[in-house]
């Protein structure tokens, strides 16, 4: 695949993303206005009278017609202004920039854990169908899908923190005995390693362990299932039979020929799983007091914080579009047959 073809692919994907982003902006604006509750009443305080609430509503611009509010909102977006959060009084952009790395770090480590378990398990199940390994894979997949994340998280806390005392207290990204590392990327583990602070890096990994395992157990099911199904299909192919007839080693057949072709649908599944996990880690963040954007969005929904909810939805949409673009490019690089011709 040539460089020009790759540039065309990226450009075409970006053009396809524009109407998606526009639609999300419109839908999120309308849906937030349909939320129950009055943000003006919340911001004015419980002791405010009707006149004070109305004055607050005017100052927030909620008294104007919806089309005018939407135009103002779009103008602010063009300037990079996501508004002020009613619940915290801080700029939404600043809040999201602070909380987003925490959610990405948790989701990333959860995905690494699930891939490390799911792919070898799926490969073993495909190479030994209807054996105890295959049955174990099915049991793990069923348990991962069936158990709610909040139940798994509470069970892990009870066993490893309360009973055994192996895990630190589930109270955020870092124990109170440690100071956050100097901010470079926003990811505590990476920043601690960049600062050569191995003790803080170890403490950060210890805090990450239980929430990442909780989310990873929930996300490994589709990865293991897709790996098993793809490997079974590839192992029944004619080129695999030819490789076996040629006397090639079993390890070379599995890793060089079978896994290389089976990894294509797995890559697509990884993109969908990452997007799903990033949006579904709200319960995990609540159980472990993790200061991510999921818990921030829930708190904003409770008080009908329009700016915070819209900022969260828009941020998630941009992340999903970017992730899908990356997956498309990686997929094309892995399988050149899917590349665009000049």
N, C-alpha and C positions, 0 to 999 in steps of 0.2 A: 504494500500500500504506500503510495507516494505521499510526500509532505503536502502537496496541493490537495490531494484527496482527503487527507486528515483535516486540513483547514476547512475544506468545504463541509465535512461532517460536523465539525464543531460549530461552524456558522449556522448550518441548517438546524441543529439541535437548539441553538440559542434563539433562533427565530421562532421555532415551535414553542419555546417556553414563554414568549411574550404574551400571547393571548391567555395562557394559563395564569400568569401572574396578575394580569388585568382582571380576569374573572374572580380570582381569589380576593383581590382588593375590594371589589364590589360586593361580593357575597359576605365577606367578613364584616364590612361596614354595616350592611343591612341586618345581619344576624345579631351583632352586638347591640343595635338599637332595639331589637326585639327581646332582649334579656329582661327578666323581671327585676324590679327594684329601681330606685332612683339614685343615681350617683350624686346628684346635687344635694339630696337629703342626707346622704352619707357624709359628704364633704362638709356640709354645714354643721353637722353635729346633732346629737339626739335632743339637745335643748333648744334647737333653732325653731323659730315660728315660721309661719307660711311666707311672710314677707322676706325673711332672711333666706329661706330656701329658694324663693323666686329670684332674689338678687344673685345668689350663687349660680343658679341655672343660667342667668343672663351672662354672668362673667365667664362661664364655661362655654358659652356659645350654644347651649342646648335648646334655647328658645327659638332659634332660627329654623327655617324649613330644611328638610333633609337634603335636597339638592345643593343648597348653599353650604351645609355642613360637609357634604361630600367633596365639593370643590375645594373648600378650605383644607380638608384632610389631604387631598391629592397634592395641593400646593406645598403643604408641610412635608409630605413624603419626598417630593422633588428636591427639597432643601436638606433632606436627611433628618428631618425632625419627626420623631414618632410620638411626640406629645409628652405630657406630664402624667405620671401615674397618680390617680386619686388616692389610692390606699397608702402609698409611701411618700408621695410628694417629691419624688425624684424623677428625672428624665427617663422615659422608657428605654431609650437607646442605651443609656448608661447601665440600667438594671439588667438588660438583656446581655450586654457585653460582659458584665460581671458574672452572670449565672450560666451563660451558654457554655463556657469551657468546662464547667463542672458536669453538665449533662453529657457533653461530648466525651469527656474522659471516662465517665462511668459506662456509657454505651460502648465506647471503643474497647475497653478492657473486658466487658461482658461478651462482646463479639469475639475477641481473641480467645477467651475461655471456651465459648461454645464451638468455635471452629476447631480448636485443639482436641476437643472431645468428639464432636459430631462427625468430622470427616474420617478419621481412622475407624470409628465405629461403623460408619456407613460402608466403608471399603471392606472391612472384615465381614460385615453381614452380606455384602454382595458376593464375596468370594466363597462364602460358606452358607449358602441358602438353606433354610429349614433346619439349621443346627442350633445349638444353645446360644451361639453368638448372635445369630439372626433373631432369636427370640428375645435376647437381652436388649438388642437394638430397638425392637418394637416396644418392649416394656419401658425403656428410657424415654422413647418418643412419646408414648402415651402418658407417662407420668409428667413429662415436661409440659405437655399441652394441657393436661387436666388440672394440675395444681395451681391455684391462684398465686400470683407473685407475693401478695401480702402474707399469705399463709406460709409460703416457703421462707420468706424473709424473717418472719416471727419465729419460725421453727429453728432456723439457723442461729438467730440471736439467742434463743433459749439454750441451745445445746453448746455453742462455741463461746458465748460470752458469759451466760449466767451459770451454766453447770461446769464447764471445763475451764473457763477463764482464759482461753487462748486468744480470743479476739478482743480488740479495744472496744470501748463503749461506742454504740452506734449513734454518734452525735455529730455528724457532719463530715467534712473532708479531712480534718486533721484534729488530733487530740489537743486539748487545751494546753498541754505541756510544751507544745512546739509552736513556733512562729511560722506563718506561711513563707515560702521561699520568695525571693525577689521575682516580680512578675516579668516574664518574657513572653511566654506563649499562653499563659493562663492555666495550663495543665500542671498541677502541683508536682507530679512525678517527673516530668520532663524538666521543669524549672529547677527542681531540687538537684537533679543530675547535672544540669548546666552550671549550677552554683557549686557543684562538687560537695554537696551536703548529703552524704550517704545516709546519715541517721534520719534526716527529715524525709528522704526518699523512701526509706524502709517504713517509717511511720505512716506515710501516705499510702503505700501499697497495703499496709495492714488495714487501714480504714477502707480501702477500696475492695478488699477481698470479699467480704460477705455480700455487700450490695451487687458487686459484679457477678458473683456466683449465682445469686438469686435471679438476676435478669438473664444471665447466661443459660441457666437451666430452662428458662421459658423460651429462649430463642434457638436452642440447639435442635429442637424437634424438626422444624422444616429443613434445616441444613442436613441433618442425618438422613431424613427421608429422601431428599432430592439426591444426595450423594449415592445412596443405596440404589435408587431407581435408575440413575444415569449409569452407574457402573454395571448394573445388571444388563442394561440395554447394550452397552458397548461390548461387554464380554461375550455377547452372543453374535457379534458381528463377524463377517467373513475374514476381515483383515486380522482379527485376533486368532481365528482358527489357523490362518496361514502362518502367523508368527509362531504358534505352538507347533505346527507341523515342521517348521524350519528348525526347530530345536532351540529356540531362544530361551534364555533363563526366565523363570516365572517372575522374578522381581523386575526384570527389564520390561516384560510384557505389561505388568500392572502399572508401573510408574511411567514408562516412556510412551506407551501406546494407549492403554486404557484410561489412565487418570488424566492424561493431557486432553483427551477428547471429552471425558466426562466432566471436566472442570468448567466447561462453558455454561451449562445450565446452573451449576452451583454458583458461579459468579453473579448471575442474574438474581438468584435467590438471596445471596449475601446482601445485595443492594436493597432488596425489598425488606429483608429482615432488619437491616440497620435502620432504615426509615421507620419501620414499624416500632422497633425497640426505642428509638429516640422519642417517639410520640407516646409510647405506652409505659414509660418508666415513671409515671406520676406516682403510682402506689409505692414503688421502690424508694423513691425520693422521700415520700412521707414517712415510711417505716423507719428509714435510716437517717431522717432529718438532713437529707442531702440538699444543699442550696442550689438546685438546678432550675431550669426554666419551666419544668413540669409543675412543680409545687407553686411557682410564681404564677402560672396561668390559672391554677385552681383557686388560689387566693383572690386573683383578679376577677374571676367569674362570680365568686360569692358576693362581692360588693358591686358588681356591674361596672367594673373599671374599664371603660371603653378603650382608652388609649393602650392600656396594658394588654388587653385581649387581642386587639388588632395588631399590635406589635408582635405578639407571640405568634399569631397565625401567619403573618407575613414572613417572619423569620423562618418558621418551619417550612413554609412553601418554598422559599429561596433555597433552603438546605436540601429539600427533596429534589428540586429541579437540578441543582448543582450535582447532587449525588447521582441522579439518573444520567446526567451528561457524562460524568466520570465513568460510570458503569458501561455506557454505550461505547466510549472510546476504548476502555480496557478490553471489552468484548471484541471489538474490531481488531485490536492489536493482537489478541490471542488467536483469533480465527481470521486470517487474512481474506478468506473467501467472502466475508461479509463487508469488506472494504468497498468504497465507492471508486469506480473507475474514472479515469480522466476522460 
